[in-house]
Amino acid sequence: VLGPALRGAAGGGVVDCGGGVPLAAMGWPRLRLQGRPGRAGVGAAPALRGAAREVGARRPGAAAADARAEAAKATGTAEQAQLSSVSQSSVNLVKNIVGAGMLSLPAGVAAFSGSPKALVPALSFTLLIGLLSAYGFVLIADACNRTGETTYQGAWQKTVGPGKILPSAACTAKAAIGCISYSMILGQCLTLILTPLAEQFGLPAALVSRSSAMLAVTVGVLLPLCCMKSLAPLAKFSVIGVLSNVYICGFVILRSFDGSYGRGGALAAAAPLKAKFLAHPGGAWTTMSDPGFAVLLSILATAFLAHYNAPLFYEQLAPGPDGKKDGRFLLVSIFGFSAAAALFGVVMAGGFMTFGKNCLGLILDNYAVTDLFATTARLAILVSLITAYPLVFFSLRKQFVMLTGSRGADLAANRPRLFTVVLLGIVTTIALNLRDLGRLAAFAGACFGSFLIYVAPALMVLCAQRKGVGARPTGRGSRIARAVQLA
């Protein structure tokens, strides 16, 4: 009886993030009850079947007791093998954070200054926002630990109280804006890639326009992928996203140092906009006085958002020798968000130092269509986003069903293809009518990212402490932490 059940559990489905995307489809290891050869937990299901046969000849009562004991032992060993170490969880967290959001960061700096001095506060606040995001990540795990919940929405309901529609609506809106952003990037990058080919072969400009490219990739590629019953086959492509991000970082830094887009540079004349830098009479920190500095903060809130996955990261982290996870999860959060902040800083500084005040909302739009390295970067992000789009769309579909209740669930269950077509059509229609990715990222960060990263985590922990859910910390450190949470 136990063998088939365990085999089904080991091979079935994907692990859901409770508000995010399936980790197995993002490249995380699938949680299996059968371990790798040579490690603990190998062959959990065969071991249980062997134990059942061995005890079958004994007394019925003793056989059942022994079978249960063997099952608990094998399952416990296998579950231990499923958990991630600090290093594994940190790498997975970086993969979850770093994405297309970093491509708008140079525009965030250009929104408040055209002087290179602006990079001093910009980079400093990137690190600060990264650490604050890590703290919010830890607070969500603390709320889940106090309540025993495994989802963002569940922890909110147990701590703040009824009305989980607020975090559900924020997660839904953030997932929708993620899909819209991906569609905008796909349409624009595909247009820039195809434009030189159209000119070479004399094709009509309408065939390679942004609208045509976006509709073609949506109908021909995204729709079939979003209709897949399982996203597990996309797991093998997760490394493409990592490699594309690394390549883009290297490319942006290269172009900032080689002077190709500077005055008299080899590619300056072919760029859509020339580099533009403005003198600032004051010090570096006085550049923050411009109201546009809030745009950068909002974009950073979008870029660092991965907090709907905090409960699952905490659940899958292996405990330390003392059986506790809190200290290890703090290390994961600090390492993950600090590494992401470093990558964000590279793209931000490289893009801004190349184009200055004229940085566009999608920094790849600034580079010439004749720039071979830029074309490679666009191809890399194109393939990366095509394979990642169904994951974000899966999150949107799930969040929409949770938000709409039984009606949405019935439509998704009874007519899944129609549900997917309608939802994807709405997302694509909005993307077709938006042009500035930087403004969209800033809007998402200001309205939804800030709530999910800063407001909700602190509110959940404060309400849990007020209600006496879990232990109440004492001492000077607890007073400082409480002050930060209230702030």
C-alpha positions, 0 to 999 in steps of 0.5 A, a space after each residue: 500500500 505504501 509503495 505506490 503512494 510514495 512513488 506517486 508523491 515522489 514523482 507527482 506535480 510541482 512544488 508551489 510557492 504559495 503565491 509565487 511560482 513553482 520552484 521545481 519549474 524555476 530550477 529548484 530541485 523537486 521534492 522527492 522521497 527518493 534520494 540520490 544514490 549514495 545518500 541518505 534516503 535512497 530508495 525510500 519506497 522500495 525500502 518500505 515495500 521490503 519492510 512490509 514483506 519482511 514483517 508480513 509473516 509476523 503477527 498482524 498487530 506486530 506487523 502493522 506496528 513494525 511497518 509504521 515504524 519503518 515507514 516513519 523512519 524511511 520517510 523522516 530520512 527522505 524528508 531530511 534529504 529534501 531540505 536545502 543547505 544555507 548555500 543552496 538556499 542562498 543561490 536559489 534566492 538570488 535566482 528568485 530575485 534577480 531578473 528583468 527588474 534590474 534593466 530599469 535601474 539605470 533609468 531610476 538614477 537618471 530620473 533624479 540626476 544626470 551627474 555621475 555623483 548621483 551614483 553615490 547615493 544610488 548605490 548606497 541606497 541599493 545596498 540599504 534597500 537590499 538589507 531592508 528587504 532581507 529583514 522583511 524576508 526574515 519577518 515573514 518567516 518569523 510570522 509563519 513560524 509563530 502561526 504555523 502557516 506556510 503561505 504569505 496570506 495564511 500568516 497575514 490572516 492569523 496575525 493581522 486578522 480577517 481580510 487577507 484580500 489585501 495581500 492577495 490583491 497585492 500579490 495578484 497585481 504584482 504578478 500581473 505587472 510582472 507578466 505585462 513587463 515581460 511582454 513589453 520587454 519581449 516585444 521591444 527586444 524582438 523588434 530591435 533584433 528583427 529590424 536590421 534583418 527587415 532592412 536587409 531583406 526589404 521586409 515591410 516595417 509593419 512586420 517587425 513593429 513592436 505590436 506585431 512582434 508582441 502579438 506573434 510571440 504571444 500567440 505563437 510561443 507564450 500561449 502554448 507554453 502557458 497552456 501546459 499542464 505541467 511546468 516541470 519541463 521548463 526547469 532545464 532552462 532555468 540556467 539560461 536565465 542565470 547565464 543571461 543575467 551574468 552576460 548582461 552585467 558583463 556587457 553593460 560594464 564593458 560598454 561603460 569602459 570601452 567608450 563605444 557610446 561616448 563622444 566620438 565612439 564607434 557606436 555613438 552615432 547609431 545609438 537612439 540617444 546620445 550620452 548626456 551628463 549634467 554638472 551638479 554644483 553640490 555634493 553627491 548626497 545633495 542629488 537626492 533632493 530631486 523628487 525623482 529620487 523616489 522613482 529609484 526607490 520604487 524601482 528598487 522595491 520592484 527589483 527586490 521583491 521575492 517575499 511571497 516565497 519567504 514561507 517556502 524558503 523557510 520551510 525547505 531550509 535544513 535546521 542547524 544542529 540545535 534543530 533551529 532555523 532562525 539563524 540559518 535563515 537570517 544568513 540565507 536572507 543576508 547573503 541572497 539579498 546582498 548578492 542581488 544588490 551587488 548585481 543590481 549595482 553593476 547594471 545600474 552603474 554601468 548603464 548610467 555611466 554609459 548614457 547618463 540622463 538619457 537612460 531609457 526605461 529598458 536599458 537595452 533599448 539604449 544600445 544600437 541595433 548594429 551592436 553585436 554584443 547588444 543583440 546577443 544580450 537581447 537574444 539572451 533576455 528574450 530566451 530567458 523571459 520566454 522560458 520564465 513567462 509561464 512561471 510568472 503567468 502560473 502565479 498570476 493565474 493562481 493568485 487570480 483564482 484565490 482572489 475571485 474565489 469559487 467562480 474563478 476556481 470553477 472557470 479555471 477547472 472547467 474551462 482552463 484553456 479559455 481562462 488562460 486565453 482571456 487572462 493572457 489576452 488582457 495582459 497583452 492588451 495592456 502591454 501593447 498600450 504601455 511604453 515606459 518600462 521604468 514607470 511601470 516598475 516604479 508604479 509596481 514598487 510604489 503601490 505593491 512592492 512597498 506593501 509586500 516588502 516593508 509594511 505587511 511583514 512588520 505589521 504581521 510580526 507586531 500584531 503577532 506579538 500583541 496577540 501573544 502568538 509565539 514568544 515575545 522578545 525582550 532586551 535592548 535588541 528587541 526594542 531596536 527591532 520594534 522601532 525598526 518595524 514601526 518605522 
